[in-house]
Amino acid sequence: MDGDGEFCLFEELPTVQELIDIRKAVGWGEPDYGAAKVSLANCLYSVCIRHEDKLVGLGRVVGDGGLYYYIQDVVVLPEFQGRGLGAAIMDKVMAHLRQQVKPGAVIGLLAAKGKEPFYEKYGFIARPTDMLGNGMCQFVTRV
């Protein structure tokens, strides 16, 4: 990471409020507290980067733990971006997945616009390709 020891990476879950706060800080909206709590409880793996005990970066893996893994919430607070923290998060997440994932499994993610080259360094491919269509998602705004 920074090299000066001021950042610490932990294999741990953030608190529910930390997850909500970091998502809001980068413009990803404010998830429902109860939904965020359930999401964290069902997380397969999580890393947090802290600076002076404050959460400044996060990466999570969700999925079924067998065939499907999804990298979620790779995020660094704006004031700490550009210091290699995102790479440190992804390095740890990918090391974990290399140990856990069996042949035939799929690891997915949704890259923020313009961030595709960052994930390509980790072996992810941008879609569409000749064999794969566009990735798709749906955002639920109300019930």
C-alpha positions in Angstrom: 0.0 0.0 0.0 1.5 3.4 1.0 4.7 2.0 2.4 4.6 4.2 5.5 2.6 1.8 7.6 -0.3 4.2 8.2 -2.8 1.9 6.5 -3.8 -1.5 7.8 -5.6 -4.2 5.9 -7.8 -6.6 7.8 -9.7 -9.7 6.8 -12.9 -8.6 8.5 -16.4 -7.3 7.8 -17.1 -3.6 8.2 -19.9 -2.6 10.5 -23.3 -2.0 8.9 -23.0 1.7 9.4 -19.4 1.7 7.9 -20.8 0.0 4.8 -23.6 2.5 4.5 -21.2 5.5 5.0 -18.5 4.4 2.6 -21.1 3.7 -0.2 -22.7 7.1 0.4 -19.2 8.8 0.3 -18.6 7.6 -3.2 -22.0 8.3 -4.5 -23.4 4.8 -4.6 -26.5 5.8 -2.6 -27.7 4.8 0.9 -28.8 1.2 1.2 -31.5 0.2 3.7 -29.9 -0.5 7.1 -31.7 -3.9 7.4 -30.7 -5.0 3.9 -27.1 -4.0 4.5 -27.1 -6.0 7.7 -28.4 -9.1 6.0 -25.9 -8.5 3.1 -22.9 -8.4 5.5 -24.2 -11.5 7.4 -24.2 -13.5 4.1 -20.9 -12.2 2.9 -18.4 -15.0 1.9 -15.3 -12.8 2.4 -14.4 -9.3 3.2 -11.3 -7.1 3.6 -11.2 -3.6 5.1 -8.4 -1.0 5.0 -8.3 1.3 8.0 -6.4 4.5 8.6 -6.3 5.5 12.2 -9.2 3.1 12.9 -11.4 4.7 10.2 -12.6 2.5 7.3 -11.1 4.0 4.1 -11.4 1.0 1.8 -13.4 -2.2 1.4 -13.8 -5.2 -0.8 -16.3 -8.1 -0.4 -17.1 -11.4 -2.0 -20.6 -12.6 -2.2 -22.2 -15.6 -3.9 -23.1 -19.2 -3.3 -19.6 -20.4 -2.3 -19.6 -23.1 -4.9 -20.1 -22.1 -8.5 -20.7 -18.4 -8.4 -18.6 -15.7 -6.7 -19.2 -12.0 -7.1 -16.7 -9.3 -6.2 -18.7 -6.4 -4.6 -18.1 -3.1 -3.0 -14.4 -2.6 -4.0 -14.3 1.0 -2.8 -11.8 3.5 -1.5 -12.8 6.9 0.0 -12.1 9.6 -2.6 -9.5 11.4 -0.4 -7.5 8.1 -0.2 -7.6 7.1 -3.8 -4.5 7.0 -5.9 -2.4 5.3 -3.2 -2.6 1.7 -4.3 -5.3 0.8 -1.8 -7.7 -0.5 -4.4 -4.9 -2.8 -5.7 -4.2 -4.0 -2.2 -7.9 -4.9 -1.7 -8.1 -6.7 -5.1 -4.8 -8.5 -4.5 -6.1 -9.9 -1.2 -9.5 -10.7 -2.6 -8.0 -12.5 -5.6 -5.6 -14.5 -3.4 -8.5 -15.6 -1.3 -10.5 -16.7 -4.4 -7.6 -18.6 -5.8 -7.6 -20.7 -2.7 -11.3 -21.2 -2.6 -12.7 -21.4 -6.1 -12.8 -24.8 -7.9 -12.6 -25.3 -11.7 -15.9 -24.5 -13.5 -16.8 -21.6 -11.1 -17.5 -18.1 -12.3 -16.2 -14.9 -10.7 -18.1 -11.8 -11.7 -18.1 -8.1 -10.9 -19.6 -4.9 -12.2 -16.9 -2.3 -12.9 -17.6 1.4 -12.5 -17.4 3.2 -15.9 -13.8 3.7 -16.8 -12.4 1.3 -14.3 -12.4 -1.8 -16.6 -8.6 -1.6 -17.2 -8.0 -1.9 -13.5 -9.9 -5.2 -13.3 -8.5 -6.5 -16.6 -5.1 -6.7 -14.8 -6.7 -9.4 -12.6 -7.9 -11.4 -15.5 -11.4 -10.1 -16.0 -12.7 -9.5 -19.4 -15.0 -6.7 -20.6 -18.2 -7.7 -22.2 -19.5 -8.1 -24.8 -17.2 -10.5 -26.6 -17.9 -12.8 -29.6 -19.2 -15.4 -27.2 -20.6 -13.3 -24.3 -23.3 -10.7 -24.4 -23.4 -7.5 -22.4 -23.4 -7.8 -18.6 -26.7 -6.7 -17.2 -28.1 -5.6 -13.8 -31.2 -4.1 -12.3 -31.3 -1.5 -9.5 -34.3 -1.7 -7.2 -35.4 1.8 -6.2 -38.6 0.9 -4.4 -40.6 -2.2 -3.4 
